[in-house]
């Protein structure tokens, strides 16, 4: 490592440049092997630039880290993918050659087919896990070798690019990866939003528009899942007084399996992309380009990350709480994390299964969703939405938990209706399983199913309303302070309220039939995601950043971030809903200028760039703060939560002594109230 750390900036940049050039060559190779012909125009296409940029990042990491950690994992994944694809292609070629179909010199028949790429993608993902080292301890255990309970992490920033068993390191790894994917997905949105700023096709083709739009949706979903996992991984063990998660090695595996999934998602662009949107509905997905299969395999692996992480968190929260921490003395964020994990554990299999069935239909000709062979494409939608609507609550429940966690801190009074708020998270999780078919009112499913699903969808507003009433009652008469985390909490409440108020028209059959597949749905969904996740996520980052680093993010830059992002976002979603009511369809690359959508779309695009600028300010704030020497190691926010009762950042095993919970978690402002006794032996 010392040799790598001494490399000059010039040599590191040289590795990055070499990776960028290699990316172009690999993109052309993939295109040639897939199509069987060379096209020079592909050198200038966006997938070549994207893959070049991706390999430039790999080269940059290689220059800084050497052949270690995530860099080694990526090399192994590329090698495993090509080896798997080559193996299937070689077997196919040999079988056909011996059967007399091909001649020895018929090289055009040696192109990689879809089965070859799928097998290669699966083998490459497994190879990544081996190369990065996430399977090493289990391999030693299988051989009968002793493995330590925890590995000592190497000092400095390099530990975040290798396998660690510390839940705090893994939480930061999740969060960093989430921010990277959030940035990539947001960049894709800026590209196709620029195309939509004016009627007519200006900068990208229809196929590329569809691919970027589809990838934007799934990248954002994966980034949200990873961000949620990051916050829960980092906070839950500290909040319940545990030294770590119940299964540290499984925790590391859950994170690292998501990395090849993300890389496979991005690789789909170089393999033709896909044009189905993030839902992947057949029959369109059954005949989409090869990139569709990379999408299916990527989501399948990402699903494993979600399932195993949920299992780990449930066991940790139920079995590893500090002495005296009964169920109704747990922090509200732990309740939200439990509800989230229950959904992830029990429902994620359904999206993996639905995508796997389409994958098999394409590979083996199985008739699952092919109506011509007796299949039923509506069945796919039932399988898909049985997970994908509860997944909305996977996205927002942790965010709502963050809001409930932070409000009492900055209002300095108890959280109103704590037990009701705690149980409302479980209520949302339960009712969330009964509402999936409101996405299918216009799909052609049996009409008698519409009414019960309409009522169940409206019913989910009841436990959600419990949270809103609690927040309003908590704010009422409080001594409100508005540092940056509190601003994002208040912004989240307002934006999520907009998402909630625009939800019932989509739940009611009569109005949904008119609104479905319009930009009204897009605006509503973004309100829900931003209010339920993005705003609380930024609140959490600003709030717990001093705990993770011992340094507090700059308040002025933080407020600039908030006041630029909030109005920009409101313009985006309100104008989206407006043009949706006027009839603009979603997932289209062009529209008739006579309809008058141009000024609305131009305003949306400008506001989208405002959101991007706000996020850039956030990243500048992080870099500026990390480079600063000013430390904030105490209880920065005067919180009662146990993690703030010890200096920051937290030591490897969280607490030197076991503490005891002796009071209620949110009795702010009540004289003499105590939540935790950090030294019960005294």
N, C-alpha and C positions, 0 to 999 in steps of 0.2 A: 504493500500500500504506500510505503514511503516513496517508492520510485514513481508511482502514479501521481502522488500529491505534489511532486516536484516538477511536473511537466509545465512548460511555459504556456502562456495564453495562446501564443502563436501555434504551438503544436496541437493544442486542444481544438482551435478553430480549423486547423488542417484536417483533423479527423472529421469534424462536422462537414466540411466541404466535400471530403471524400464520400461521406455518407449521402450527401445530397446528390452527387453525381451517380452514385450506385443506385439510388432510388429511381432515377430516370431509367437506368439500364434494366433494373428488375421489373419496373412497370411495363416496359416494352417487351421483356421476356415473357411475363405473365400473359400479356395480350396476345403475343405471337403463339404461345403454347395453347392458349384457349381457343383462338380463332383459326389457327393453322396458317396465318398469313401475316406478313410484316406491313405495317402502315406507318410511314414516317410522321404523319399528322398527329399520331398518338403522343409524340414527344412533347407537344405543346398543350395537351389536354390537361384538365384539372387533376385527374387521378395521378398523372405523372408528377405534377407539382406536389400533390399531397404526399405521395409515397416518398418523394425526394426529401420533403420536409421531415417526415417521420424518421427516415434513416439518418437525416442530419442530426436529429435529436439523439438517436442511438449513437452516432459518432461522437457527439458532444459528451454523452455519458461515458462512452468508452475512453475518451481522452481524460476525463476526470477520475473515473473509477477503475479503469482497466477491465480485464476479463473477469468480472466479479458481480455477484448479485443479480440485479435486474438485467444488466447487459448480457451476462452469460445466459440468462433465461431467454432473452430475445433471440440470441444466436442459436440456441438449441431449438427454439420454436421454428425459426426459419428453416434450419436444417431438417427438423422432423417433418415439417410440412412438405418440403421438396422430396425428402426420402419416401414419405408415404405416397405422395402422388406419383413419383417415379416407379415405385414398386407395383402399384395397381396398373399403371400404364404398361410396364414391362410384361406383367402377367397377361394382360389383354392382348398385347402385340404378339407374344409368343404363342398364345392359344390360337389366334387368328392366322399367324404365319404357318404354324404346323397344320392348320386346317386348309391351307392353300389359298386363303383369302388375300393375304398381303405378300408382296415380294420382298426380298431382303433389302432392297434399296428404295422401298416406298416410304420415304421419310415423312411425307405429309400426313401419314396415318399415325404418327407417333405423338401427336398433340395430346395434352392432358385433357381428359374428359371430366364430366361432372363427378362421377363416382371417385375418380382419382383425387380431385381437389377436396371432396368431402372427407375421404379417408385421411388425406394429408393434413387437413385442418384439425381433425380430432387428434391424430398422432402428434402434430405440432404443439397443440395445447398441453398434452400430457408431457411432451418433451420439455416444455417451458417449466413445468412444475418440478421436473427432475433437475433441470439445469439451474434453476434459481435456488434450489436447496430446501424446498418446503417439504419434501418427502424423506429427507436424509435421516431424521430421527426415527421415523417409523421403519425405515430400511434397517437401521442398526438394531432396533428392537426385534425385528423379525429374525435377525441373525443371532440374537441372544446377547448383544452388546449392551452395556449400561449406558444410559443417557441421563444427563442432569435434568433437574426439575426446571431450571431456567438457564438460558445461555446469557453470558455477560455480553452486552452489546458493545461494539467498538465505539469509542468516543467520537463526538462531532456529528456532522450532518450525514456522513456516509452510512450510518446505521439505518437511515430511512430508505435506503436503496437495496437492502438485503433482508434476509429473514430474521425477524425478531419475535420473541415470545412475550414481550411486554405489551400489555393491552394499550398503553398510552402511545407507544411507538406505532402500533398497528392502527390505532385510531387516527393518528396524524397521517399515516400512509393512505388510509382510506380517504381522508379529507383532501389531501393534496391531489390524489388521483381524480377525485370528484371535481375539483376546481379546474384541472386540466381538461377533462372531458366536457365540463360546462362551457369552457372557453372555446373548444373546438366546435361543439354543437351550436353555440351562439354565433360563431363565425359563419357556419353554414347558413344559419338563418339570415345573417346580414347579406350574404350573396344572393339568396333567392328573394329576399325582401327588396334588394336593389332592382332585381328584375321586375318585381311587381309595382315599383314606384311609378311606372308609366305603362300604359297599354301597348301591346305589341311585344315582340321578342327582341331584346337588345343585346344581352351579354352572354346568355347560356342557352343551350338547346333544351328541348322538352325532356329528353331522357335524363340529362344532367340535373335539370330542375327537379324532376321526380325523385332522383336518387338523393340529392341534397336535402330535399324536404323530408323524405322518409328517414334518412340517417339522422337529421336534426331531432326528430321525435324520439327515436330509440336511444340516441346518445344522451339526450337530456334525461330520459327515464333512468338509464343506467347510472348516470352521474348523480341523480337524486338518491337512488338506492345506495350508492357508495357513500354519499355524504351523510345520509341517515345512519348507515353502519358506522361511519367514522365518529359521529357525535355520540352514539350509543356506546360504542366500544370504549371511547375515552372516558365518558362520564359515569356510566352505571356502576362499574366496580368501585370507583371512588365514592360515589354517593351512598352505596350500601355498606361501605367499610371493608370491602374485600381487597386482597392483595392483587388479584388478577381475575380474569375470566375462569370459569370452571375448567375449560379445556384449552390451555394456551396454544398447543400445537394445532388443534383444529381451528382455532381463531386465526392463526397465521395462514393456514391452508385456505380458509374462507376468503381471505383477502387476495392471496396470490393467484387463485383460480380466476379471479375477475380480470386480471391483467391480460392474459391471452384472449379472453372474451372480448375485451375492448379492442385489442389489436385486430382480431378477426372482423369485428364490425367495420373498422376503418378499411381493412383490406377489401371489403366488398366493392368499394369504388373502383379499384384496379381490376376487378373481375366482372365488370359490366354494370355494377350497381343493381338497384332494384326499384321498382316503380309502384309499390303497393301501399305506400304510407307505412307507419310504424305497426299497423295491425296485421299486415301480411295475409289478408283475406284470400282464400282460393275462390274461384278458379284462377284469378289473376296471378297469385303467387306460385301456382303450379306450372305456369309457363313464363315466369319472369326470368331475367338473365341469371347467370351463375352466381352473381353477388347475393341473390336471394338465399342460397344455401349457406353462405358464410354468415348471413344474418341469423338464420335458424340455429346454426351450430353455436354462434356467439351467445345468443339468448339462453340456449340450453346450459352452457357453462356458467353464465351469470346467474342462472336460477339456482345452481348448486351453491354458489356463494351465498345467496340470500337464505336458502333453506338451512345450511349448516350454521351460518351466523345466528339465525333465529333460535335454533336449538340450543346453542351455547349460551345465549343471553337468558333464555327462559330458565335454564338450570341454574345459572349464576344468581339471578334475581330471587329465585325461590329457595335456594339452599345455602347461600353465602352471605346473608345479611348480618349486620352487626348485632350484638346483644341488645335487646330492648327494641329493635326495629320491627315492630309488628306490621301487618299489612297496611293498616291505616296510619302508620307513622313513616311510611316510605315517601320519599320525594315524588312529586306528581310526575316528574319526567320519567321516573322508573315505571310508574303505572302506564304511561303512554308507550314506553318502550316494550313493556310486556304485551300490551294489546297489539302493537305493531308486529311483534315477533310471532304471536299466535296466528295472525293472518299469513305472514310469510311462510311459516312452517306448514300450514295446512292447505294453502291455496296455490303456491308457486308451481307445484307439480302440474297443474292444469295447463298453464301456458307452455311449459316445456313439452308436455304431451301433445298439445295441439300443433305446435311447430314441428315436433318430431314426426307426427303422422303425415304432414305435408311433405317433409323431407323424404320419408319413405315412399310416398306416392310418386314423387319425382324420380327417385332412384330405381324403384322396383316395379313401378306401374300399379301399385296397390290402389284400390278404388275408394278410399275412405270418403273423399269429398268430391268425387267425380260423378255427377248426376247421370252421365251417359252409361256408367258401369254400375249403377245402383247406389252410388254414394250420395251423401247429403251435405252440401256446403253450409247449410244453416247449423248443422251440428258443430262445425268448427267455431262458429260465433258463440255458441253456448259454452263450449270448452274455454275459449279464449276470454270471454268476458266474465266467466265465473271467477277467474283470477284478476282480470285487468280492471274490473271496477273496485273490488276490495283493495287492489293495489293503490288506488287513489288515496285510500285511508292509510295505507303504508307510507305514502308520501307525506301526508299532512298530520297524522297523529303525533309524531315526534315534534313537529313544528308547533302544534297547539300545546304540547307539553312544555316546550321551551317558553312560550308566551305565559303560561300559568306559573312557571317556575320563576320567571324574571319579574313579573308584575309586582308581587309583594315586596321585592327587594327595593324597587324604585318608588313604590307608593308608601312604604313603611307602615303597612297595616296587614292583618291576616288575610290570607286567600279566602274569599267568601265561598262557603259551601264546599270545603275541601273534599269530603267524602263523595258528594254528588259529582264533582269534577272527576275524581278518580274513577268512579264507576261508569261515568259517561264514556270514557275511553273504551271500556269493554263493551258498552252498549253500541257504540259506533261500529266496533269490530264485528259484533254479532249481527246487527241489522245489515251491515255492509255485504254479507253473504247472500242476502235475499233480494238484491236490487239489480242484478247484472243485466236483466233483459230489457231495461229501459233504453239500452243502447240499440235495441233491435226492434223498436216499434215499427220502423219502416222496412224491415228486412224480409217480410213475408212469412213470419212465424204465425202460429195459430192466434187468431184474434182474441180468443177467450183468455189468453195469458196476459194481455195488455193491462187489464184493470188491476189484478192483484199486484203486479209489479209497479204500477203507478202508485198505489197506496203505500207499498213498502218503501218506495223511493222517497215519498213525502214524509214517511215516518222517521227516516234517518235525520231529519231536521230537528227532532226532539232532543236526542242526546247532544247534538251539536249546539242547539240553543242553550242547553244547560251551561256550556262553557262560556258562551257570549254573556249570558246574564251574570255569571260569576265574575267575568272580567269587568263588566260595567259596575257591579256592586263593589268590587275591590277598588276600582278607581274612585268611586264616589267618596268624597270627603278625605281623600288621602293627601299626603304631603308629596306631591308628584315631583320627581326630578327627571330631567330629560337628557342624560348623556346619550351617546350614540346607540348603545344597546337598547335603551328604552325607546328611542325614535323608531328603530326598526320593529320593535314590539308593537308600538302604536300603528305604524304603517301596515304591519301584518294583519292587525285586527280590522282595519278599514278595508284593505284590499280583499281579505278573505270574506268579509261581510258582502262585498260586491259579488264575489263568486257565489256566496250562499243565496243572495237575493235573485240572481239570474239562474239559479238551479231549478226551482219549481216549474218554470215554463218548459224546461227540457224533460221534466218528470211527468208532466201532464200530457196525455196522448194527443189531445186535440191541437195543442200548440207545438208539440215536438214534431209532428208530421210536417209542419211548415218550416221549422227551424233546423231540422236535422241536416247535416252536411253543408251548413252555411257558415259564414265567418262569425255568426253569433256564438256558435259552439266553440270556435277557436278562442274568442275573447273570454267566454265564461271559463273555459278550461285553464287558460293562462292566469286569470284572476285567482282561481282556486289553487293553482300550483305556486304562484308567487306569494299569495297571502298565507297559504298553509305551509310552504316550505322555504322559498327563497328569502323572504324577509326574516322569518325566524332563524334561518340558517346564518344569515349575516349577523343577526343579533347575538347568536351563540358564539360566532367567531370573535366578535368584538368583546364579548363578555368574558369568555374563558381563555382568550389569547394570553393574558397575563399569567394565568395558571399554568399554561403549557410552556411559556417561554421566560416568564419573569419580567416581561416588558409589555407596556400598555400601548395599544395602537393610538396614533395621533388623533385627537378629537376634531381638530379643524378639518383634516382630510376626511375623516369619517362622516362629519356632517355635510361636507361637500358631496361625498358619495351618496348619502341619503337624499339630499335635496335635489340632486340631479336625476337620480334613478326614479324617484317616486312620481313626480309629474310626468316624466317621459313614459313610464309604464302605464299610467292612467290614460294618457293619450292613446297609446297603442291599443289597449283593450277596449276602451269606450268607443273608439272609432271602428275597431273590428266589429263590435256588436252592432254599430250603426249600419255599416255597409252589409252586414249579414241580414239585418231586417229589411234592407233594400233589395236583397236577393243575390248577393255575391256568394258564389260557391267556394268552398275551401278546396285545397289541393288542386288548384288550377294555376297554370303558368301565364295565362293571358286572359283578357276580358275585353268586351266590346266598349270602345271609348264613348259610344253614344249613351251608355248607362250612367255616366257621370261619376265613376269610381276613382278617376285619376287623382283629384286633389286629396281625397281621403287616404288613398294608398301612399301618396307622396308624404303626407303628414305622418302616417304610421312608420314609414321607412326612416324618416328623419328622427323620430322619437326613438326608434330601435337603436340607431347609432348613439343617441343620448344615453340609453341604458348601457351600451358597450363602453362608452367613455367613463361612465360611473364605475364600472367594474375595473377598468384600467386604473382609475384612481385608487381603488381598493388594493390592487396589487402593488402599486407604488407605495402605498401606506405600509404594507407588509414589509417590503424591501427596506424602506426608510427606517422602520422600527427595529428590524433585526440588525441593522448596521449601527444603531444607536447604542451608546454605552449606559443609558439611563435605565435603572432597574426599578421594578415595582413588585416586590416579593411578598408584601403583606396582604391583608384582606381588603383588596382594592375597593370592593363595592359594599363593604360592611354586611356581608351575607351570613346567614345562620347555617348554611349548608356545610357538611363536614369537610369537604375538600378545601374550603377557604379558611379552615381553622389551623392549617399548617402552612409553612412557608412555600413559596413557589420558586421554580417548578417542583413538582412532586418527585420524591425519590423513587427508586426502581420498584420498591414493594409498597408504595403509597404511604402507609402509616407505620411508624416505629412501634407504637403501642396500639392494642385494640381499644376502641372507644365504646362507650355505652350510650344508647339513645334514651333520654330521660324525659323528653317533652314532645311538643308538637312542632312540626317542621316550619310552619308559617305564622307563628305568633309574633310577628313584627309589631313593635310599638306597645306591647303589653309588658308592664314593669315586672322585672324579676323572672321572666320566662327564659328557659334554657332548653335547647334542642338536644345537644350532645355534650357528654362529659368526656373530654379527650383523655383524661387520666383517672379512670375509675378506681384504680388501686390506691389512690391518694385520698 
